Amino acid sequence: MTGDKAKPARPSREEAEAAVRTLIAWAGDDPTREGLLDTPKRVVKAYEEWFTGYGRNPSDVLGRTFGETDGYDEMVTLRHVRFESHCEHHLAPIIGRIHVGYMPRNRVIGISKIARLIEVYAKRMQIQERLTAQIADTLNNTLEPKGVAVVVEATHHCMTTRGVHKSGVVMVTSRMLGDFRTKAATRREFLSYIGNPVTSELS
């Protein structure tokens, strides 16, 4: 007995649309008026797009790795990968960019697969700290490199459009594994590659 709770059954599309109508009414509007009649369908369709990460396995997304590197063992860096996610506390957008670096040991991976991995985890209800760790840990477990570095810079609309209403605030999180954690020179090289955030591009 592990104590893990069973995952609840997924509601039907009709139930999801009914829930949206309830929220519209709770907000103070009439879900039956002309401009809102099709809103529940649109919202449910948007949810299908925003949260596609739940239907995808990160390990499957990474797929093949390549061992024919001709001895290449220098840093591989992917900068400024834009992502969109939603915070699990308010379902408000998180918009930002992610920088990924790794030091190959024996294997490399296509850069588009790294971008797809980011999408799998971003397209879920998230907190930025967990998103950062999931990307780094999955790459580390799949490639078994000398090191992995992930830096995430993002604006959180739960902070800019509600609550304290503070715009222009960028949250930065990082996870450094292997050589990126133990070797200051490697970490500095990666940070010099990714540069400083341009906050205007994150809003």
PyMOL CGO cylinders between C-alpha atoms (Angstrom):
from pymol import cmd
from pymol.cgo import CYLINDER

trace = [
    CYLINDER, 0.00, 0.00, 0.00, 1.71, 3.19, -1.15, 0.3, 1, 1, 1, 1, 1, 1,
    CYLINDER, 1.71, 3.19, -1.15, -0.87, 5.65, 0.11, 0.3, 1, 1, 1, 1, 1, 1,
    CYLINDER, -0.87, 5.65, 0.11, -1.11, 7.35, -3.30, 0.3, 1, 1, 1, 1, 1, 1,
    CYLINDER, -1.11, 7.35, -3.30, -4.56, 8.70, -4.07, 0.3, 1, 1, 1, 1, 1, 1,
    CYLINDER, -4.56, 8.70, -4.07, -6.30, 7.40, -7.16, 0.3, 1, 1, 1, 1, 1, 1,
    CYLINDER, -6.30, 7.40, -7.16, -6.53, 9.91, -9.98, 0.3, 1, 1, 1, 1, 1, 1,
    CYLINDER, -6.53, 9.91, -9.98, -10.11, 11.15, -10.33, 0.3, 1, 1, 1, 1, 1, 1,
    CYLINDER, -10.11, 11.15, -10.33, -12.00, 10.24, -13.49, 0.3, 1, 1, 1, 1, 1, 1,
    CYLINDER, -12.00, 10.24, -13.49, -11.80, 12.87, -16.20, 0.3, 1, 1, 1, 1, 1, 1,
    CYLINDER, -11.80, 12.87, -16.20, -15.11, 14.75, -16.58, 0.3, 1, 1, 1, 1, 1, 1,
    CYLINDER, -15.11, 14.75, -16.58, -16.88, 14.71, -19.92, 0.3, 1, 1, 1, 1, 1, 1,
    CYLINDER, -16.88, 14.71, -19.92, -16.70, 17.66, -22.32, 0.3, 1, 1, 1, 1, 1, 1,
    CYLINDER, -16.70, 17.66, -22.32, -20.33, 18.46, -21.48, 0.3, 1, 1, 1, 1, 1, 1,
    CYLINDER, -20.33, 18.46, -21.48, -19.50, 18.57, -17.75, 0.3, 1, 1, 1, 1, 1, 1,
    CYLINDER, -19.50, 18.57, -17.75, -16.51, 20.83, -18.43, 0.3, 1, 1, 1, 1, 1, 1,
    CYLINDER, -16.51, 20.83, -18.43, -18.63, 23.22, -20.48, 0.3, 1, 1, 1, 1, 1, 1,
    CYLINDER, -18.63, 23.22, -20.48, -21.28, 23.26, -17.73, 0.3, 1, 1, 1, 1, 1, 1,
    CYLINDER, -21.28, 23.26, -17.73, -18.57, 24.20, -15.22, 0.3, 1, 1, 1, 1, 1, 1,
    CYLINDER, -18.57, 24.20, -15.22, -17.57, 27.16, -17.40, 0.3, 1, 1, 1, 1, 1, 1,
    CYLINDER, -17.57, 27.16, -17.40, -21.19, 28.32, -17.56, 0.3, 1, 1, 1, 1, 1, 1,
    CYLINDER, -21.19, 28.32, -17.56, -21.32, 28.14, -13.77, 0.3, 1, 1, 1, 1, 1, 1,
    CYLINDER, -21.32, 28.14, -13.77, -18.22, 30.33, -13.47, 0.3, 1, 1, 1, 1, 1, 1,
    CYLINDER, -18.22, 30.33, -13.47, -19.63, 32.87, -15.93, 0.3, 1, 1, 1, 1, 1, 1,
    CYLINDER, -19.63, 32.87, -15.93, -22.80, 33.11, -13.87, 0.3, 1, 1, 1, 1, 1, 1,
    CYLINDER, -22.80, 33.11, -13.87, -20.78, 33.33, -10.64, 0.3, 1, 1, 1, 1, 1, 1,
    CYLINDER, -20.78, 33.33, -10.64, -18.78, 36.21, -12.12, 0.3, 1, 1, 1, 1, 1, 1,
    CYLINDER, -18.78, 36.21, -12.12, -22.06, 38.08, -12.59, 0.3, 1, 1, 1, 1, 1, 1,
    CYLINDER, -22.06, 38.08, -12.59, -22.88, 37.65, -16.27, 0.3, 1, 1, 1, 1, 1, 1,
    CYLINDER, -22.88, 37.65, -16.27, -25.51, 35.69, -18.17, 0.3, 1, 1, 1, 1, 1, 1,
    CYLINDER, -25.51, 35.69, -18.17, -24.08, 32.57, -19.86, 0.3, 1, 1, 1, 1, 1, 1,
    CYLINDER, -24.08, 32.57, -19.86, -27.13, 32.43, -22.13, 0.3, 1, 1, 1, 1, 1, 1,
    CYLINDER, -27.13, 32.43, -22.13, -26.63, 35.83, -23.74, 0.3, 1, 1, 1, 1, 1, 1,
    CYLINDER, -26.63, 35.83, -23.74, -25.50, 35.83, -27.37, 0.3, 1, 1, 1, 1, 1, 1,
    CYLINDER, -25.50, 35.83, -27.37, -21.87, 36.88, -26.80, 0.3, 1, 1, 1, 1, 1, 1,
    CYLINDER, -21.87, 36.88, -26.80, -21.31, 34.14, -24.22, 0.3, 1, 1, 1, 1, 1, 1,
    CYLINDER, -21.31, 34.14, -24.22, -23.26, 31.24, -25.72, 0.3, 1, 1, 1, 1, 1, 1,
    CYLINDER, -23.26, 31.24, -25.72, -20.21, 29.61, -27.32, 0.3, 1, 1, 1, 1, 1, 1,
    CYLINDER, -20.21, 29.61, -27.32, -17.72, 30.70, -24.65, 0.3, 1, 1, 1, 1, 1, 1,
    CYLINDER, -17.72, 30.70, -24.65, -17.85, 27.39, -22.72, 0.3, 1, 1, 1, 1, 1, 1,
    CYLINDER, -17.85, 27.39, -22.72, -16.92, 25.48, -25.89, 0.3, 1, 1, 1, 1, 1, 1,
    CYLINDER, -16.92, 25.48, -25.89, -14.07, 27.90, -26.61, 0.3, 1, 1, 1, 1, 1, 1,
    CYLINDER, -14.07, 27.90, -26.61, -12.75, 27.70, -23.05, 0.3, 1, 1, 1, 1, 1, 1,
    CYLINDER, -12.75, 27.70, -23.05, -12.75, 23.89, -23.06, 0.3, 1, 1, 1, 1, 1, 1,
    CYLINDER, -12.75, 23.89, -23.06, -10.99, 23.88, -26.42, 0.3, 1, 1, 1, 1, 1, 1,
    CYLINDER, -10.99, 23.88, -26.42, -8.42, 26.35, -25.05, 0.3, 1, 1, 1, 1, 1, 1,
    CYLINDER, -8.42, 26.35, -25.05, -7.86, 24.06, -22.05, 0.3, 1, 1, 1, 1, 1, 1,
    CYLINDER, -7.86, 24.06, -22.05, -7.15, 21.18, -24.43, 0.3, 1, 1, 1, 1, 1, 1,
    CYLINDER, -7.15, 21.18, -24.43, -4.38, 23.27, -25.99, 0.3, 1, 1, 1, 1, 1, 1,
    CYLINDER, -4.38, 23.27, -25.99, -3.01, 24.81, -22.80, 0.3, 1, 1, 1, 1, 1, 1,
    CYLINDER, -3.01, 24.81, -22.80, -2.73, 21.50, -20.96, 0.3, 1, 1, 1, 1, 1, 1,
    CYLINDER, -2.73, 21.50, -20.96, -1.61, 19.05, -23.65, 0.3, 1, 1, 1, 1, 1, 1,
    CYLINDER, -1.61, 19.05, -23.65, 1.37, 18.12, -21.45, 0.3, 1, 1, 1, 1, 1, 1,
    CYLINDER, 1.37, 18.12, -21.45, -0.75, 15.76, -19.38, 0.3, 1, 1, 1, 1, 1, 1,
    CYLINDER, -0.75, 15.76, -19.38, -1.22, 13.45, -22.35, 0.3, 1, 1, 1, 1, 1, 1,
    CYLINDER, -1.22, 13.45, -22.35, 2.46, 13.19, -23.25, 0.3, 1, 1, 1, 1, 1, 1,
    CYLINDER, 2.46, 13.19, -23.25, 5.30, 11.19, -21.68, 0.3, 1, 1, 1, 1, 1, 1,
    CYLINDER, 5.30, 11.19, -21.68, 8.54, 13.21, -21.32, 0.3, 1, 1, 1, 1, 1, 1,
    CYLINDER, 8.54, 13.21, -21.32, 10.70, 10.13, -21.90, 0.3, 1, 1, 1, 1, 1, 1,
    CYLINDER, 10.70, 10.13, -21.90, 8.88, 9.37, -25.14, 0.3, 1, 1, 1, 1, 1, 1,
    CYLINDER, 8.88, 9.37, -25.14, 9.35, 12.95, -26.32, 0.3, 1, 1, 1, 1, 1, 1,
    CYLINDER, 9.35, 12.95, -26.32, 13.12, 12.74, -25.92, 0.3, 1, 1, 1, 1, 1, 1,
    CYLINDER, 13.12, 12.74, -25.92, 13.21, 9.49, -27.90, 0.3, 1, 1, 1, 1, 1, 1,
    CYLINDER, 13.21, 9.49, -27.90, 16.49, 8.76, -29.66, 0.3, 1, 1, 1, 1, 1, 1,
    CYLINDER, 16.49, 8.76, -29.66, 19.83, 10.04, -28.49, 0.3, 1, 1, 1, 1, 1, 1,
    CYLINDER, 19.83, 10.04, -28.49, 22.95, 9.99, -30.62, 0.3, 1, 1, 1, 1, 1, 1,
    CYLINDER, 22.95, 9.99, -30.62, 26.35, 8.55, -29.80, 0.3, 1, 1, 1, 1, 1, 1,
    CYLINDER, 26.35, 8.55, -29.80, 28.19, 9.65, -32.96, 0.3, 1, 1, 1, 1, 1, 1,
    CYLINDER, 28.19, 9.65, -32.96, 29.66, 12.90, -31.65, 0.3, 1, 1, 1, 1, 1, 1,
    CYLINDER, 29.66, 12.90, -31.65, 33.25, 12.58, -33.02, 0.3, 1, 1, 1, 1, 1, 1,
    CYLINDER, 33.25, 12.58, -33.02, 34.50, 13.19, -29.53, 0.3, 1, 1, 1, 1, 1, 1,
    CYLINDER, 34.50, 13.19, -29.53, 32.58, 16.44, -28.99, 0.3, 1, 1, 1, 1, 1, 1,
    CYLINDER, 32.58, 16.44, -28.99, 32.55, 17.12, -25.26, 0.3, 1, 1, 1, 1, 1, 1,
    CYLINDER, 32.55, 17.12, -25.26, 32.05, 20.88, -25.01, 0.3, 1, 1, 1, 1, 1, 1,
    CYLINDER, 32.05, 20.88, -25.01, 28.95, 22.63, -23.75, 0.3, 1, 1, 1, 1, 1, 1,
    CYLINDER, 28.95, 22.63, -23.75, 25.71, 22.50, -25.72, 0.3, 1, 1, 1, 1, 1, 1,
    CYLINDER, 25.71, 22.50, -25.72, 23.45, 25.47, -25.00, 0.3, 1, 1, 1, 1, 1, 1,
    CYLINDER, 23.45, 25.47, -25.00, 19.92, 26.32, -26.11, 0.3, 1, 1, 1, 1, 1, 1,
    CYLINDER, 19.92, 26.32, -26.11, 18.97, 29.91, -25.31, 0.3, 1, 1, 1, 1, 1, 1,
    CYLINDER, 18.97, 29.91, -25.31, 15.74, 31.90, -25.16, 0.3, 1, 1, 1, 1, 1, 1,
    CYLINDER, 15.74, 31.90, -25.16, 13.20, 29.10, -25.60, 0.3, 1, 1, 1, 1, 1, 1,
    CYLINDER, 13.20, 29.10, -25.60, 9.89, 30.90, -25.09, 0.3, 1, 1, 1, 1, 1, 1,
    CYLINDER, 9.89, 30.90, -25.09, 7.25, 29.04, -23.11, 0.3, 1, 1, 1, 1, 1, 1,
    CYLINDER, 7.25, 29.04, -23.11, 3.73, 29.57, -21.84, 0.3, 1, 1, 1, 1, 1, 1,
    CYLINDER, 3.73, 29.57, -21.84, 2.36, 27.82, -18.78, 0.3, 1, 1, 1, 1, 1, 1,
    CYLINDER, 2.36, 27.82, -18.78, -0.28, 28.34, -16.09, 0.3, 1, 1, 1, 1, 1, 1,
    CYLINDER, -0.28, 28.34, -16.09, 0.25, 28.59, -12.35, 0.3, 1, 1, 1, 1, 1, 1,
    CYLINDER, 0.25, 28.59, -12.35, -1.48, 25.88, -10.37, 0.3, 1, 1, 1, 1, 1, 1,
    CYLINDER, -1.48, 25.88, -10.37, -2.65, 28.33, -7.70, 0.3, 1, 1, 1, 1, 1, 1,
    CYLINDER, -2.65, 28.33, -7.70, -4.77, 30.70, -9.84, 0.3, 1, 1, 1, 1, 1, 1,
    CYLINDER, -4.77, 30.70, -9.84, -4.57, 29.20, -13.37, 0.3, 1, 1, 1, 1, 1, 1,
    CYLINDER, -4.57, 29.20, -13.37, -3.09, 32.52, -14.48, 0.3, 1, 1, 1, 1, 1, 1,
    CYLINDER, -3.09, 32.52, -14.48, -0.52, 32.55, -17.31, 0.3, 1, 1, 1, 1, 1, 1,
    CYLINDER, -0.52, 32.55, -17.31, 3.20, 32.17, -16.71, 0.3, 1, 1, 1, 1, 1, 1,
    CYLINDER, 3.20, 32.17, -16.71, 5.11, 33.51, -19.71, 0.3, 1, 1, 1, 1, 1, 1,
    CYLINDER, 5.11, 33.51, -19.71, 8.85, 33.46, -20.10, 0.3, 1, 1, 1, 1, 1, 1,
    CYLINDER, 8.85, 33.46, -20.10, 11.86, 31.76, -21.57, 0.3, 1, 1, 1, 1, 1, 1,
    CYLINDER, 11.86, 31.76, -21.57, 14.13, 28.90, -20.67, 0.3, 1, 1, 1, 1, 1, 1,
    CYLINDER, 14.13, 28.90, -20.67, 17.85, 28.39, -21.21, 0.3, 1, 1, 1, 1, 1, 1,
    CYLINDER, 17.85, 28.39, -21.21, 19.26, 24.86, -21.21, 0.3, 1, 1, 1, 1, 1, 1,
    CYLINDER, 19.26, 24.86, -21.21, 22.86, 23.69, -21.25, 0.3, 1, 1, 1, 1, 1, 1,
    CYLINDER, 22.86, 23.69, -21.25, 24.53, 20.31, -20.91, 0.3, 1, 1, 1, 1, 1, 1,
    CYLINDER, 24.53, 20.31, -20.91, 28.00, 18.83, -21.07, 0.3, 1, 1, 1, 1, 1, 1,
    CYLINDER, 28.00, 18.83, -21.07, 27.87, 15.62, -23.15, 0.3, 1, 1, 1, 1, 1, 1,
    CYLINDER, 27.87, 15.62, -23.15, 29.54, 12.50, -21.87, 0.3, 1, 1, 1, 1, 1, 1,
    CYLINDER, 29.54, 12.50, -21.87, 28.77, 10.00, -24.63, 0.3, 1, 1, 1, 1, 1, 1,
    CYLINDER, 28.77, 10.00, -24.63, 25.44, 11.07, -26.07, 0.3, 1, 1, 1, 1, 1, 1,
    CYLINDER, 25.44, 11.07, -26.07, 23.70, 14.15, -27.50, 0.3, 1, 1, 1, 1, 1, 1,
    CYLINDER, 23.70, 14.15, -27.50, 20.11, 14.88, -28.45, 0.3, 1, 1, 1, 1, 1, 1,
    CYLINDER, 20.11, 14.88, -28.45, 18.40, 16.90, -31.18, 0.3, 1, 1, 1, 1, 1, 1,
    CYLINDER, 18.40, 16.90, -31.18, 17.70, 20.44, -30.03, 0.3, 1, 1, 1, 1, 1, 1,
    CYLINDER, 17.70, 20.44, -30.03, 14.08, 20.28, -31.15, 0.3, 1, 1, 1, 1, 1, 1,
    CYLINDER, 14.08, 20.28, -31.15, 13.55, 17.47, -28.65, 0.3, 1, 1, 1, 1, 1, 1,
    CYLINDER, 13.55, 17.47, -28.65, 14.72, 19.74, -25.83, 0.3, 1, 1, 1, 1, 1, 1,
    CYLINDER, 14.72, 19.74, -25.83, 12.16, 22.33, -26.95, 0.3, 1, 1, 1, 1, 1, 1,
    CYLINDER, 12.16, 22.33, -26.95, 9.46, 19.62, -27.01, 0.3, 1, 1, 1, 1, 1, 1,
    CYLINDER, 9.46, 19.62, -27.01, 10.45, 18.48, -23.52, 0.3, 1, 1, 1, 1, 1, 1,
    CYLINDER, 10.45, 18.48, -23.52, 9.99, 22.03, -22.28, 0.3, 1, 1, 1, 1, 1, 1,
    CYLINDER, 9.99, 22.03, -22.28, 6.53, 22.09, -23.86, 0.3, 1, 1, 1, 1, 1, 1,
    CYLINDER, 6.53, 22.09, -23.86, 5.49, 18.84, -22.17, 0.3, 1, 1, 1, 1, 1, 1,
    CYLINDER, 5.49, 18.84, -22.17, 6.19, 20.20, -18.71, 0.3, 1, 1, 1, 1, 1, 1,
    CYLINDER, 6.19, 20.20, -18.71, 5.07, 23.78, -19.44, 0.3, 1, 1, 1, 1, 1, 1,
    CYLINDER, 5.07, 23.78, -19.44, 1.69, 22.62, -20.77, 0.3, 1, 1, 1, 1, 1, 1,
    CYLINDER, 1.69, 22.62, -20.77, 0.61, 21.55, -17.28, 0.3, 1, 1, 1, 1, 1, 1,
    CYLINDER, 0.61, 21.55, -17.28, -0.49, 23.38, -14.16, 0.3, 1, 1, 1, 1, 1, 1,
    CYLINDER, -0.49, 23.38, -14.16, 2.84, 24.38, -12.73, 0.3, 1, 1, 1, 1, 1, 1,
    CYLINDER, 2.84, 24.38, -12.73, 5.00, 26.22, -10.30, 0.3, 1, 1, 1, 1, 1, 1,
    CYLINDER, 5.00, 26.22, -10.30, 8.20, 27.59, -11.78, 0.3, 1, 1, 1, 1, 1, 1,
    CYLINDER, 8.20, 27.59, -11.78, 10.47, 25.83, -9.33, 0.3, 1, 1, 1, 1, 1, 1,
    CYLINDER, 10.47, 25.83, -9.33, 9.08, 22.40, -10.23, 0.3, 1, 1, 1, 1, 1, 1,
    CYLINDER, 9.08, 22.40, -10.23, 9.16, 23.17, -13.96, 0.3, 1, 1, 1, 1, 1, 1,
    CYLINDER, 9.16, 23.17, -13.96, 12.86, 24.01, -13.69, 0.3, 1, 1, 1, 1, 1, 1,
    CYLINDER, 12.86, 24.01, -13.69, 13.68, 20.83, -11.78, 0.3, 1, 1, 1, 1, 1, 1,
    CYLINDER, 13.68, 20.83, -11.78, 11.63, 18.55, -14.07, 0.3, 1, 1, 1, 1, 1, 1,
    CYLINDER, 11.63, 18.55, -14.07, 13.40, 19.72, -17.22, 0.3, 1, 1, 1, 1, 1, 1,
    CYLINDER, 13.40, 19.72, -17.22, 16.86, 19.41, -15.70, 0.3, 1, 1, 1, 1, 1, 1,
    CYLINDER, 16.86, 19.41, -15.70, 16.25, 16.04, -14.05, 0.3, 1, 1, 1, 1, 1, 1,
    CYLINDER, 16.25, 16.04, -14.05, 14.72, 14.47, -17.16, 0.3, 1, 1, 1, 1, 1, 1,
    CYLINDER, 14.72, 14.47, -17.16, 17.63, 15.56, -19.34, 0.3, 1, 1, 1, 1, 1, 1,
    CYLINDER, 17.63, 15.56, -19.34, 20.10, 14.36, -16.73, 0.3, 1, 1, 1, 1, 1, 1,
    CYLINDER, 20.10, 14.36, -16.73, 18.44, 10.95, -16.43, 0.3, 1, 1, 1, 1, 1, 1,
    CYLINDER, 18.44, 10.95, -16.43, 18.14, 10.47, -20.20, 0.3, 1, 1, 1, 1, 1, 1,
    CYLINDER, 18.14, 10.47, -20.20, 21.55, 11.65, -21.40, 0.3, 1, 1, 1, 1, 1, 1,
    CYLINDER, 21.55, 11.65, -21.40, 23.64, 10.89, -18.29, 0.3, 1, 1, 1, 1, 1, 1,
    CYLINDER, 23.64, 10.89, -18.29, 25.88, 13.86, -19.20, 0.3, 1, 1, 1, 1, 1, 1,
    CYLINDER, 25.88, 13.86, -19.20, 28.69, 15.45, -17.23, 0.3, 1, 1, 1, 1, 1, 1,
    CYLINDER, 28.69, 15.45, -17.23, 26.26, 18.15, -16.20, 0.3, 1, 1, 1, 1, 1, 1,
    CYLINDER, 26.26, 18.15, -16.20, 22.98, 19.92, -16.91, 0.3, 1, 1, 1, 1, 1, 1,
    CYLINDER, 22.98, 19.92, -16.91, 21.96, 23.54, -16.34, 0.3, 1, 1, 1, 1, 1, 1,
    CYLINDER, 21.96, 23.54, -16.34, 18.49, 25.03, -16.64, 0.3, 1, 1, 1, 1, 1, 1,
    CYLINDER, 18.49, 25.03, -16.64, 17.57, 28.67, -16.02, 0.3, 1, 1, 1, 1, 1, 1,
    CYLINDER, 17.57, 28.67, -16.02, 13.97, 29.86, -16.24, 0.3, 1, 1, 1, 1, 1, 1,
    CYLINDER, 13.97, 29.86, -16.24, 12.94, 33.53, -16.40, 0.3, 1, 1, 1, 1, 1, 1,
    CYLINDER, 12.94, 33.53, -16.40, 9.22, 34.30, -16.30, 0.3, 1, 1, 1, 1, 1, 1,
    CYLINDER, 9.22, 34.30, -16.30, 6.51, 36.78, -15.46, 0.3, 1, 1, 1, 1, 1, 1,
    CYLINDER, 6.51, 36.78, -15.46, 3.55, 35.50, -13.44, 0.3, 1, 1, 1, 1, 1, 1,
    CYLINDER, 3.55, 35.50, -13.44, 0.20, 37.02, -14.27, 0.3, 1, 1, 1, 1, 1, 1,
    CYLINDER, 0.20, 37.02, -14.27, -1.20, 35.96, -10.92, 0.3, 1, 1, 1, 1, 1, 1,
    CYLINDER, -1.20, 35.96, -10.92, 1.08, 38.73, -9.60, 0.3, 1, 1, 1, 1, 1, 1,
    CYLINDER, 1.08, 38.73, -9.60, 0.69, 41.30, -12.38, 0.3, 1, 1, 1, 1, 1, 1,
    CYLINDER, 0.69, 41.30, -12.38, -3.09, 41.14, -12.96, 0.3, 1, 1, 1, 1, 1, 1,
    CYLINDER, -3.09, 41.14, -12.96, -4.33, 40.42, -9.42, 0.3, 1, 1, 1, 1, 1, 1,
    CYLINDER, -4.33, 40.42, -9.42, -3.16, 40.52, -5.82, 0.3, 1, 1, 1, 1, 1, 1,
    CYLINDER, -3.16, 40.52, -5.82, -0.26, 42.96, -5.49, 0.3, 1, 1, 1, 1, 1, 1,
    CYLINDER, -0.26, 42.96, -5.49, -0.56, 44.12, -9.15, 0.3, 1, 1, 1, 1, 1, 1,
    CYLINDER, -0.56, 44.12, -9.15, 3.20, 44.46, -9.66, 0.3, 1, 1, 1, 1, 1, 1,
    CYLINDER, 3.20, 44.46, -9.66, 4.19, 44.54, -13.32, 0.3, 1, 1, 1, 1, 1, 1,
    CYLINDER, 4.19, 44.54, -13.32, 7.70, 44.14, -14.67, 0.3, 1, 1, 1, 1, 1, 1,
    CYLINDER, 7.70, 44.14, -14.67, 8.70, 41.57, -12.06, 0.3, 1, 1, 1, 1, 1, 1,
    CYLINDER, 8.70, 41.57, -12.06, 10.65, 38.61, -13.45, 0.3, 1, 1, 1, 1, 1, 1,
    CYLINDER, 10.65, 38.61, -13.45, 11.14, 35.44, -11.42, 0.3, 1, 1, 1, 1, 1, 1,
    CYLINDER, 11.14, 35.44, -11.42, 14.38, 33.56, -12.08, 0.3, 1, 1, 1, 1, 1, 1,
    CYLINDER, 14.38, 33.56, -12.08, 14.97, 29.94, -11.07, 0.3, 1, 1, 1, 1, 1, 1,
    CYLINDER, 14.97, 29.94, -11.07, 17.82, 27.59, -11.85, 0.3, 1, 1, 1, 1, 1, 1,
    CYLINDER, 17.82, 27.59, -11.85, 18.94, 24.01, -11.42, 0.3, 1, 1, 1, 1, 1, 1,
    CYLINDER, 18.94, 24.01, -11.42, 22.59, 23.10, -11.83, 0.3, 1, 1, 1, 1, 1, 1,
    CYLINDER, 22.59, 23.10, -11.83, 23.67, 19.47, -11.87, 0.3, 1, 1, 1, 1, 1, 1,
    CYLINDER, 23.67, 19.47, -11.87, 27.04, 17.78, -12.25, 0.3, 1, 1, 1, 1, 1, 1,
    CYLINDER, 27.04, 17.78, -12.25, 29.83, 20.01, -13.57, 0.3, 1, 1, 1, 1, 1, 1,
    CYLINDER, 29.83, 20.01, -13.57, 27.55, 23.04, -13.57, 0.3, 1, 1, 1, 1, 1, 1,
    CYLINDER, 27.55, 23.04, -13.57, 27.13, 22.68, -9.82, 0.3, 1, 1, 1, 1, 1, 1,
    CYLINDER, 27.13, 22.68, -9.82, 30.67, 21.66, -8.86, 0.3, 1, 1, 1, 1, 1, 1,
    CYLINDER, 30.67, 21.66, -8.86, 32.77, 23.69, -11.33, 0.3, 1, 1, 1, 1, 1, 1,
    CYLINDER, 32.77, 23.69, -11.33, 32.46, 27.45, -11.05, 0.3, 1, 1, 1, 1, 1, 1,
    CYLINDER, 32.46, 27.45, -11.05, 34.15, 28.04, -14.41, 0.3, 1, 1, 1, 1, 1, 1,
    CYLINDER, 34.15, 28.04, -14.41, 31.62, 25.82, -16.23, 0.3, 1, 1, 1, 1, 1, 1,
    CYLINDER, 31.62, 25.82, -16.23, 28.75, 27.58, -14.52, 0.3, 1, 1, 1, 1, 1, 1,
    CYLINDER, 28.75, 27.58, -14.52, 30.17, 31.02, -15.39, 0.3, 1, 1, 1, 1, 1, 1,
    CYLINDER, 30.17, 31.02, -15.39, 30.60, 29.99, -19.04, 0.3, 1, 1, 1, 1, 1, 1,
    CYLINDER, 30.60, 29.99, -19.04, 26.97, 28.92, -19.27, 0.3, 1, 1, 1, 1, 1, 1,
    CYLINDER, 26.97, 28.92, -19.27, 25.71, 32.09, -17.61, 0.3, 1, 1, 1, 1, 1, 1,
    CYLINDER, 25.71, 32.09, -17.61, 27.81, 34.20, -19.96, 0.3, 1, 1, 1, 1, 1, 1,
    CYLINDER, 27.81, 34.20, -19.96, 26.24, 32.41, -22.92, 0.3, 1, 1, 1, 1, 1, 1,
    CYLINDER, 26.24, 32.41, -22.92, 22.67, 33.09, -21.87, 0.3, 1, 1, 1, 1, 1, 1,
    CYLINDER, 22.67, 33.09, -21.87, 23.30, 36.77, -21.01, 0.3, 1, 1, 1, 1, 1, 1,
    CYLINDER, 23.30, 36.77, -21.01, 20.95, 39.00, -19.04, 0.3, 1, 1, 1, 1, 1, 1,
    CYLINDER, 20.95, 39.00, -19.04, 17.16, 38.85, -19.28, 0.3, 1, 1, 1, 1, 1, 1,
    CYLINDER, 17.16, 38.85, -19.28, 15.40, 41.38, -21.47, 0.3, 1, 1, 1, 1, 1, 1,
    CYLINDER, 15.40, 41.38, -21.47, 12.32, 41.82, -19.33, 0.3, 1, 1, 1, 1, 1, 1,
    CYLINDER, 12.32, 41.82, -19.33, 10.28, 43.63, -21.96, 0.3, 1, 1, 1, 1, 1, 1,
    CYLINDER, 10.28, 43.63, -21.96, 10.25, 40.46, -24.05, 0.3, 1, 1, 1, 1, 1, 1,
    CYLINDER, 10.25, 40.46, -24.05, 8.65, 38.45, -21.24, 0.3, 1, 1, 1, 1, 1, 1,
    CYLINDER, 8.65, 38.45, -21.24, 5.46, 40.45, -20.84, 0.3, 1, 1, 1, 1, 1, 1,
]
cmd.load_cgo(trace, "trace")
